[in-house]
Amino acid sequence: MVLKVENLTKEYGKNMSLTKALDNVSFSVDEGDFVAIVGSSGSGKSTLLHLIGGVDTPTSGNIIVRDKNIFQMKDKELSKYRRKDIGLIYQFYNLIPILNVEENIEVPVLLDKGKVNETFKQELIEILKLKDYLNYLPNELSGGTQQRVAIARALINSPALVLADEPTGNLDSNNTKEIVSLLKYLNEKYKQTILMVTHDLNIANSAKRIITISDGKIVSDVRKDNSVQTTTCQNLNSEENKSKNTVNEESYENTQ
């Protein structure tokens, strides 16, 4: 088990204006899993990802990554956790504009004063089709290429978790299909654990497991074999039932 979320609650405001973004959420994730977290806007899915990433703190509850409770970490240890154990993929790429592609990929390792694994870096560059762009700046790249750079950056440290927050939200349909296929391929090839937030059920169906959140609570937790892991709501709405259907995605190897 790489991740354990225990009774996680996040509240904003107080008294009459109190809002629960997350309400007593608990689940665990095994090493090498690929989990999609789905829900409507405001459901709490992005809040959950931010808490796991260590960029926000909960009102109560625990997040344990590789047997360490991240909310018991001191500031220096938490910063190291965010650099080394977490790989982030954002909707808007968040590449450093003054660095070229190769430098952007290396940033997490260099910030941690580590040594880049050149063999692994070259593998990622080859898989993500970035060889011809290494000296380009981000503003010289298409959206799809920028997101491939962001994926390489997220994986370069071989983190405990890759957290993808709407990774295809800013892409067209062709680039969306390619990025989703890449994430599946990298999960299978490197056994990289991935948690992906998305509102798109077709994209969610590319994952091995789908967790649906509504009003800050987990209402369903479904594996692709349709075995329900956790259900706290007896009557799932139609959107949640759709999340059990499988959409066959081509493997990355078939997109070459």
Secondary structure, 3 states (H helix, E strand, C coil): CCEEEEEEEEEECCHHHCEEEEEEEEEEECCCCEEEEECCCCCCHHHHHHHHCCCCCCCEEEEEECCEEHHHCCHHHHHHHHHHHEEEECCCCCCCCCCCHHHHHHHHHHHCCCCCCHHHHHHHHHHCCCHHHCCCCHHHCCHHHHHHHHHHHHHCCCCCEEEEECCCCCCCHHHHHHHHHHHHHHHHHHCCCEEEEECCHHHHCCCCEEEEEECCEEEEEEECCCCEEECCCCCCCHHHHHCCCCCCCCCHHHHC
